[in-house]
Amino acid sequence: MAQQSEAIHTLQQQLVNQNTQPEVAVPPKFDGKREAVVGFVNACCLYTMARLRGTGDREKISWVLSYMQGVAAETWKDNVLDEIAKGTSEVETIEELFKKMREEFREFDKESRKADELRLLVQGPRTCDEYVQEFKRVARGSSYEGRALIDEFKRGLNGTIKRKLAKAESLPSTITEWQERAVKLDKNTRQSRAEDKAMAGSVRSQGTSAPQERVRQGWPQHGTFREGWVPRGGWRGGDTNPDAKAYWSRDRQGEDGS
């Protein structure tokens, strides 16, 4: 069994390291959880079609089984490998392996789980495009359809999009039309907000006072001029600025009561 596992690992590394074929993500590890079997099988199908063309079914089967890890998955994998070694396996092709995996690890309560997931789904911070794709994924196999499916979709939308949809003169009639209308409104709303933000930033930058010019020699350097208020502290300009000298002379005279 150890030699067999080592051979599988070597084959896996050889196939992954091939650079002459299109880049395709390797499938995730499968630990036997029933809700994950469909995604795992789909990922394996994609990889074998793109990267393992021309490879024999026995090698493809070994490669897929090498990604089965975890107690439940490994036990099932060991049973399949034993049957293959003894020549008693019903699995001869990669398609038969995928079919057998779907049957062995199928969800018994998939419809109920999908329905619960759909009822909790909301758009949140993501775009409506992203929400629609996630909604479609969750809705498959949930038994929701027709008006009930539309209501669940509308419930999960953000408040702004809901209100805009409610104000529309003519409402969509199918789930596809609702999704297309919501995506369009969401894009327009996000674009409008981005433009308003950019404009506000431009206005703020224009309204900000320019950096203060260097203080003119001889004028107060420790405060800001305001009408009716004269900074105190004396004149610092020497004789190089007669206007500043006169200004401070008047200020000092006023203080002395002259």
Backbone hydrogen bonds, N-H to C=O, Kabsch-Sander energy under -0.5 kcal/mol:
donor,donor_aa,acceptor,acceptor_aa,energy
5,S,1,M,-2.3
6,E,2,A,-2.2
7,A,3,Q,-2.2
8,I,4,Q,-2.0
9,H,5,S,-2.4
10,T,6,E,-2.4
11,L,7,A,-2.3
12,Q,8,I,-2.5
13,Q,9,H,-2.3
14,Q,10,T,-2.2
15,L,11,L,-2.4
16,V,12,Q,-2.3
17,N,13,Q,-1.9
18,Q,15,L,-0.9
30,F,67,Y,-2.8
31,D,29,K,-0.6
36,A,33,K,-1.5
37,V,34,R,-1.0
40,F,36,A,-2.1
41,V,37,V,-2.8
42,N,38,V,-2.5
43,A,39,G,-2.1
44,C,40,F,-2.2
45,C,41,V,-2.6
46,L,42,N,-2.3
47,Y,43,A,-2.1
48,T,44,C,-2.7
49,M,45,C,-2.0
50,A,46,L,-1.9
51,R,47,Y,-3.3
52,L,47,Y,-0.8
52,L,48,T,-0.8
55,T,52,L,-2.0
60,K,56,G,-2.2
61,I,57,D,-2.9
62,S,58,R,-2.1
63,W,59,E,-2.4
64,V,60,K,-2.5
65,L,61,I,-2.5
66,S,62,S,-1.5
67,Y,64,V,-1.5
68,M,65,L,-1.8
69,Q,30,F,-2.2
69,Q,67,Y,-0.8
73,A,31,D,-0.7
74,E,70,G,-3.2
75,T,71,V,-2.2
76,W,72,A,-1.8
77,K,73,A,-2.5
78,D,74,E,-2.8
79,N,75,T,-1.8
80,V,76,W,-2.1
81,L,77,K,-2.6
82,D,78,D,-2.4
83,E,79,N,-2.1
84,I,80,V,-2.2
85,A,81,L,-2.5
86,K,82,D,-2.0
87,G,83,E,-0.9
87,G,84,I,-0.6
88,T,83,E,-2.3
89,S,83,E,-1.1
92,E,90,E,-0.8
97,L,93,T,-1.7
98,F,94,I,-2.3
99,K,95,E,-2.2
100,K,96,E,-2.3
101,M,97,L,-2.4
102,R,98,F,-2.3
103,E,99,K,-1.9
104,E,100,K,-2.7
105,F,101,M,-2.4
106,R,103,E,-0.6
113,R,109,D,-2.3
114,K,110,K,-2.9
115,A,111,E,-2.1
116,D,112,S,-2.2
117,E,113,R,-2.3
118,L,114,K,-2.3
119,R,115,A,-1.9
120,L,116,D,-0.9
121,L,117,E,-0.6
121,L,118,L,-0.8
123,Q,156,G,-3.3
126,R,123,Q,-1.2
131,Y,127,T,-2.1
132,V,128,C,-2.8
133,Q,129,D,-1.9
134,E,130,E,-2.1
135,F,131,Y,-2.7
136,K,132,V,-2.5
137,R,133,Q,-1.9
138,V,134,E,-2.4
139,A,135,F,-2.7
140,R,136,K,-1.4
142,S,139,A,-2.3
148,A,145,E,-0.9
149,L,145,E,-0.8
150,I,146,G,-1.9
151,D,147,R,-2.6
152,E,148,A,-1.8
153,F,149,L,-1.9
154,K,150,I,-2.6
155,R,151,D,-2.3
156,G,152,E,-1.4
157,L,153,F,-0.6
157,L,154,K,-1.0
162,K,158,N,-2.1
163,R,159,G,-2.5
164,K,160,T,-1.9
165,L,161,I,-2.2
166,A,162,K,-2.3
167,K,163,R,-1.3
168,A,165,L,-1.0
178,W,174,T,-2.3
179,Q,175,I,-2.2
180,E,176,T,-2.4
181,R,177,E,-2.5
182,A,178,W,-2.4
183,V,179,Q,-2.3
184,K,180,E,-2.0
185,L,181,R,-2.3
186,D,182,A,-2.4
187,K,183,V,-2.3
188,N,184,K,-2.3
189,T,185,L,-2.6
190,R,186,D,-2.4
191,Q,187,K,-2.3
192,S,188,N,-2.4
193,R,189,T,-2.3
194,A,190,R,-2.1
195,E,191,Q,-2.2
196,D,192,S,-2.4
197,K,193,R,-2.5
198,A,194,A,-2.2
199,M,195,E,-2.4
200,A,196,D,-2.6
201,G,197,K,-2.1
202,S,198,A,-1.9
203,V,199,M,-2.5
204,R,200,A,-2.3
205,S,201,G,-2.1
206,Q,202,S,-1.9
207,G,203,V,-2.1
208,T,204,R,-1.1
219,W,216,R,-2.3
226,R,229,W,-0.8
229,W,226,R,-2.2
240,T,237,G,-1.1
245,K,241,N,-2.0
246,A,242,P,-2.5
247,Y,243,D,-2.2
248,W,244,A,-2.4
249,S,245,K,-2.0
250,R,246,A,-2.4
251,D,247,Y,-2.0
252,R,248,W,-2.7
253,Q,249,S,-2.2
254,G,250,R,-2.2
255,E,251,D,-1.7
256,D,252,R,-1.6
257,G,253,Q,-0.6
257,G,254,G,-0.7
258,S,253,Q,-2.1
